[in-house]
Each structure stands twice: as structure tokens, then as C-alpha cells.
Amino acid sequence: MPGIGTLANCVTIIIGASLGVFCKRGLPEKWQATMMNSIALCIFIIGVQMALKTQNIIIVIFSLVLGAIVGEILDIEAAMGRLGQHLGNKLGNGDSTASAAIAAGFVNASILFCSGAMAILGSIQDGLAADHTTLFAKATLDGLISLILSANLGIGVALSALSVGIYQGSITLLAGVVGPLVTDAMLKEISASGGIMIMAIGCNMLKLTAIRIGNLLPGMLFAAVITLLISYL
């Protein structure tokens, strides 16, 4: 049945995040800071590995620049922040600090779990052939990452299951239209563009930068479009 893979992915994120929040209790603040830094470095390396998949760095550069322009016009980061803040207010019981932390966990985890090629390819396979293999593998990875990430960013990570459900579920529903257009070259450039965004998440977590990553998200769409156009030249 189509959609099972995405459902499993959402469930593992929620379970992993819940376990991470539970494990966090009682840890000294100094330990939490060190863990946060180690997780940020690992996330940065994941982004580097994805970014190196590009076969044409020019496509990635143009995609991110065009994506940034569109993202800044639409101010996607602010919209995601408002949604995260709204959810945070509901769960944070009016505590502004807790609400901000929940919003940060939601935004960062949403970008992290939706930026990879596995999300797109797995959702297409799920929609076209009810093949859940790729999404089950992604669910396992996301569950482990959410466990570790939520130990530092809190329960907001669990809320990213909402983003994953909408994003991957939409691709699964549109698989009949999207599937025939997606090529290996396109997936590589989408993954590379997403990888750079994941590198930015790592940098932000290390407090080296304050990049508005949400406003770069259209870059993945531009990567797909530019790669498709080049294939016709």
C-alpha cells in the first residue's frame, strides 16, 4: 500500500525523538554542550558527503543563488519559524525559551530529514510500485538521528515528522507525474544542494554562522529544473 514508507518514517522520528528527550534528563549541562558540538560536526560531515555527489558544481551554485532569491522573497525561514513557534507555544506552556527551542528543533530537523535524495527517490518508489525499501532504510536512519538530535534540541525534533509526512506524502501522491521526470543526474544535484544546506545546519549549531537555511530550500527545486533543462541541450 502506497504511503506505508512515509508513515513508518514519521513514526520512527517520533519514537527516536521521544527516547532522546527521555535520555537527556539528568545529563550535566557541560555534557549536553559537548554532545551538541559532536552532533553538529557529524551533521556537517553528512552534508559534505552529500555535497560531493554533484557532477556539476555550477548547477549547485546557480541553484542555491536562485533558491536564495526566491526564498528571501517568500521568507520561508520566517514562515517555518512562525509555525515552529506556534507549535512551541502549544507545547511550551507559555515559556518563551522552551517555545524557541522547540521551534529551532522543528526547523532544523525538518530541513535535515527532507533534504536528501532518499526522501524523493523513496517516495516515488512508494507511489509507483508500493516499494517501501528505500523509505524503510531512511526511517531507520532518521530514527537514530532524531534520537541523538533531540537529546540536545528537544521535543521539537519530533514535530519534524509533520514536515516529513507532508513532503514525502505529496511526492508519493504525485509519483505518477514526477517519477518519469526524475533522473539519476537530477537526484545527485538535488542531494548536493541539500547537502550544502545540511552543512549550514552544522555550522549554525556550532554558532559559527546564522544562515537562514529555510530560505535556501527552493535551491533543491532549481537543481532539479536546471539539470532537466541541461539534459535537453
DAZIRA-V392788 format. One record per backbone hydrogen bond with DSSP energy under -1.0 kcal/mol. CO is the residue of the C=O (numbers start at 0). NH is the residue of the N-H. E is the energy in kcal/mol with one decimal. If there is no record, write none. Layout:
CO;NH;E
CO;NH;E
//
This chain:
0;3;-1.5
2;6;-2.3
3;7;-2.7
4;8;-2.0
5;9;-2.5
6;10;-2.3
7;11;-2.3
8;12;-1.8
9;13;-2.1
10;14;-2.7
11;15;-2.8
12;16;-2.6
13;17;-2.3
14;18;-2.4
15;19;-2.2
16;20;-2.4
17;21;-2.0
18;22;-2.6
19;23;-1.4
23;26;-2.1
27;31;-2.0
28;32;-2.1
29;33;-2.0
30;34;-2.7
31;35;-2.5
32;36;-2.0
33;37;-2.1
34;38;-2.6
35;39;-2.5
36;40;-2.1
37;41;-1.9
38;42;-2.7
39;43;-2.2
40;44;-2.0
41;45;-2.2
42;46;-2.1
43;47;-2.2
44;48;-2.5
45;49;-2.0
46;50;-2.8
47;51;-2.1
49;52;-1.5
50;53;-1.5
55;59;-1.2
56;60;-2.5
57;61;-2.6
58;62;-2.5
59;63;-2.5
60;64;-2.3
61;65;-2.8
62;66;-2.6
63;67;-2.5
64;68;-1.9
65;69;-2.3
66;70;-3.0
67;71;-2.5
68;72;-2.0
69;73;-2.6
70;74;-1.7
70;75;-1.3
74;78;-1.7
75;79;-2.8
76;80;-2.5
77;81;-2.5
78;82;-2.2
79;83;-2.9
80;84;-2.9
81;85;-2.5
82;86;-2.5
83;87;-2.7
84;88;-2.7
85;89;-1.6
86;90;-1.9
87;91;-3.0
91;94;-1.9
94;98;-2.6
95;99;-2.3
96;100;-2.0
97;101;-2.2
98;102;-2.4
99;103;-2.3
100;104;-2.3
101;105;-2.4
102;106;-2.5
103;107;-2.5
104;108;-2.1
105;109;-2.1
106;110;-2.1
107;111;-2.3
108;112;-2.7
109;113;-1.3
110;114;-1.1
116;120;-3.0
117;121;-2.3
118;122;-1.3
119;123;-2.1
120;124;-2.5
121;125;-2.2
122;126;-2.1
123;127;-2.8
124;128;-2.2
124;130;-1.8
131;135;-2.7
132;136;-2.0
133;137;-2.4
134;138;-2.6
135;139;-1.8
136;140;-2.0
137;141;-3.2
138;142;-2.2
139;143;-1.8
140;144;-2.6
141;145;-2.9
142;146;-1.7
143;147;-1.9
144;148;-3.3
145;149;-2.5
148;151;-1.6
148;152;-2.9
149;153;-1.8
153;156;-1.7
154;157;-1.1
156;159;-1.3
157;160;-1.7
158;161;-1.8
159;163;-2.6
160;164;-2.5
161;165;-2.1
162;166;-2.9
163;167;-2.5
164;168;-1.5
165;169;-2.0
166;170;-1.7
167;171;-2.3
168;172;-2.2
169;173;-1.9
171;174;-1.0
173;176;-1.6
173;177;-2.9
174;178;-2.5
177;180;-1.5
177;181;-1.0
178;181;-1.0
182;186;-2.2
183;187;-2.0
184;188;-1.8
185;189;-2.5
186;190;-2.7
187;191;-2.3
188;192;-2.3
189;193;-2.6
190;194;-2.3
191;195;-1.7
192;196;-1.4
193;197;-2.1
194;198;-2.2
195;199;-1.8
196;200;-1.6
197;201;-1.9
198;202;-2.2
199;203;-2.6
200;204;-2.6
201;205;-1.6
202;207;-2.6
203;206;-1.3
210;212;-1.8
212;215;-2.2
213;216;-1.0
215;218;-2.3
216;219;-1.8
217;221;-2.2
218;222;-2.2
219;223;-1.6
220;224;-2.4
221;225;-3.1
222;226;-1.9
223;227;-2.1
224;228;-2.5
225;229;-2.5
226;230;-1.6
228;231;-1.1
229;232;-1.4
//
